[in-house]
Amino acid sequence: MTTNLPLILMRLLSTFRHILIGIACLAAHSLACAGEVTVSAAASLTNAFKDVAQSFEKQHPGTKVLLNFGASGALLQQIAKGAPVDVFASADQETMDQAEQQGLILASGRRNFVSNSLVLIQPVDSTLKLTGLKDLTQPSVQKVAIGNPASVPVGRYTRHALEAAKLWPAVQAKSVHTQNVRQSLDYVARGEVEAGFVYATDALVMKDKVKIAYQVPLKEAINYPIAPLANSAHSVEAKRFVAFVLSDEGQAILAKFGFFKP
């Protein structure tokens, strides 16, 4: 019996080479993904978090922040369905409470990081006098942009305020439900509605197109919570991002966009 030693060696070398290639590919994939952190945040945080992300990336070279904005309720649904998210920042406690109850976030890492206020806005060139919630019942006000209370925190805050003033049925009849606070802002800016409810920080984004008519009093404070996801594939980066948002530098950026400390 004869053995073809050169052939066996060639096969072994070929197998070894494929193993090395596989390891190299896995390593490259890990390096490409290790520095990423995906953040799902309330629509009202859009402008502020873009700046926060840039500053965070400068402080942590090699780390890329991927931002996903929308209504807090819609973002929660995405996370619950398995969206690969590392950090969640909502505009209300109720949505984050649901995330915690479902075991989606790292409860020990949950923190309130900013606060906001609810305002009634109108187009900057509007001549309507809106000095209070009751003014929305006048015939000249035909359409009011309100975030969908079922999934949009600003819509829930609005409903609570109108219910407290015993005006919800009357104003709801004129409401145009929006998918998030920025859509309400756009409707008012374009003059498609006579008025709308947004956060004070959103009104600042388009102060050349909208004006604040009235700051709406609320029984509850509008505090925004943030937390790393329990099943984050990049837990280290997620915790670092949350820590940066809470840091003096992160808070300074948020304050620049009109947010207050919680």
Order of alpha helices (4+ residues) and beta strands (2+ residues): alpha-beta-alpha-beta-alpha-beta-alpha-beta-beta-beta-alpha-alpha-beta-alpha-beta-alpha-beta-beta-alpha-alpha
